[in-house]
Amino acid sequence: MLAQEIEIEDTDIPDAEHSWGHDGFVKWVARWSESWESWRVEDIEVLPAGEEHAVGLFRMVATGRGSGIEIARGDAIVCRVRCRKIVALTYYNDQQRALGAVGLTG
């Protein structure tokens, strides 16, 4: 479902660079995963947001590498879709901010 030219923006990582393409997506997930012993998403809800966007709301649960401390928070991904492919993805650690980015209220 990812377009070849997908653009990834992560608002959760300070000074994160944009990533592009399938390789960029894999590197983005790997870089994020380095900090965590394990992580999972729960309670996924997908909302349409106009003709080009969808918002995925979910609960992120992660256990810190080394510390063993578990965190849980409401995160979100905003996807821009064209021709049934995701062409852009923006990650948020704040669901209200993600909803606001596409003109929805929580």
N, C-alpha and C positions, 0 to 999 in steps of 0.2 A: 504494500500500500504506500510505500515511500517513493516519491519521484526521484529520479536519478539526481536532479539538481536541488534536492531538499536543503533548506537553510535551517540551522538550529541555533536558537538563542536561549541562553540559560540565565534568567534574572536572579537565580539563587546563588550562583558562584560569583563572588566579587572579582571584577576585572576579567571575567571569562571572555574569551574570544568567540566570535561566531564560528560555527562549523558548517561545512557544506558536503553534500553527497552522502552516499551510503557509508564510505569509509569514515567520514566525519561523524556520522551518527554512532558508529561502533566505537570510535575513540571517545566521544562525549560520554557514552554510557560507561566505558571502562574507566575514564578519569574520575567520574562521580563515584563509581564503585570502590575505588582505591581506599577511600576513607572508612568504609564500612565492612564489618565482618560478614554481615548479611543484611538484606533489605527485601521488602515486599510491598506490594500495593494491595489495598483492601477497599471495599465499598465503592467500586467504580461506578460513576454516573456520567453519561455522555449527553450533552445538551446541544441542539442545533443553535447556531448564532448567525442568522442571515443565510445568504446563499453560498458564501465562500468559507465560513468558519464553523468549527465545532469546538466545544470546550469539554475536556475530560476532567472531572473532579474526582479526587480519590484521597484516601488516607495512606500516607507514606509511613511505614514502620521500619526503622533501621537500628541496627546494633553497632555501636562504635568499635572499630578495630583496636584492639589493645585494652580499651577501657571496659568493654562489655556493657556499657550504658545503652539502654534502649530509648529511642525517642519515637514519638508519633505526632504527626501534624497533618493538617489538611493542605494538600498541594493540588496543583492543576496544570494542565497542558492545553494551550490554545493551538489549534491546527488550522491552517489555511489550506483549502482543498481546491484542486483544479483537475477536471477530467478524471474524477474518482481516485486521485492520488494526493497524498499529503505533500505539499510543496514548501511549507514552512511550519515550524513547530517552535513555540515559545514556552519555556518551563517557568512556573511561578511557585513560590513557597507560600503564597497567599491567595486563597481562592477568590476573595472579594476583588482583589486587584486584577486577577485573570478575567473575571466576569465583567468588570468595568472596562477592560481593554477592548471588549467586543460589544459594549453597549448594553450589557445585561446587568441586572441587580440581583444580589443574593438573597 
